[in-house]
Amino acid sequence: MRAVTLGPAGTYSHRAARAVADEVSFRESVTGIVDAVADGEFERGVVPIENSIEGSVTESLDALAGRDVAVVAEIVTPIRHALLAQSEDFSVVASHSQALAQCRTYLESEYPNVRLEAVTSTARGVERARQDPSVAGIGHPDNAEPASVAGEVNAEPANAGEVNADSASADGELTILAEDIQDRSSNATRFLVVAPASERSEAGGKTSLVVYPNANYPGLLLELLEAFADRDINLSRIESRPSGDRLGDYLFHIDFEAGLYEPRAKEALADVEEIARNGWVRRLGSYDTRHVLY
């Protein structure tokens, strides 16, 4: 099976993708990943959706709302951040914005004068550190080894927005300056496995929806919540995002702990679709959770 995820090789997304696919290719953005699956280029896409410290990944939420795809599994993995550099003489720390935020306390305490640079992925920051001795990266400790996970990806030619496996290699040798620098030891990230819409399933212990009510009145959110509470269905997450159509107009991402095959879930969804009769409801699908340790 071929999957696509955030690149270059060595990202936490890459580690999660290896749990579901033998061949892993890369894109530079979550939107590019979801588009590639929706357009039939790949059988699976793996996108980060939520971190236990920094919360939801808004680009992933917006991408899933914008294309007709299915969610067929979720992967939860602990995140171990290390500070990687060619030496201790650096002036910039480059990493994904989420990783920088997850290590905020450590960086402010130990390196208050360095400049923080947000890049497209943790592996991209490590790549910068290999190329420039004035830059440190944040990533998994294994990323200090140039031939670690980077050597395990397929080296197919890179298309527009795709990262070739060869780009993960560079000459600079990295040292692990510090390990487990995340603000909390419980740091973990939840990834969604995206598939073509035709593979959407009603089987599983968890379900994700995107709801656009196309309405705004007192009690709207309460009505949505009551559809699930009245049937003893636990909501594990609900989050609003701007619809993009006009200021103050929102859609809702909802995760609940029941499969769409269950009668109570079908009843709740019928209520939600009635509430959103002037808008739409996208069933991303039901799925199970897999915990992957690295």
Summary of the structure (lengths in Angstrom):
residues: 294
radius of gyration: 20.2
end to end distance: 21.2
largest distance: 61.2
contacts: 1028
relative contact order: 0.19
helix: 29%
strand: 33%
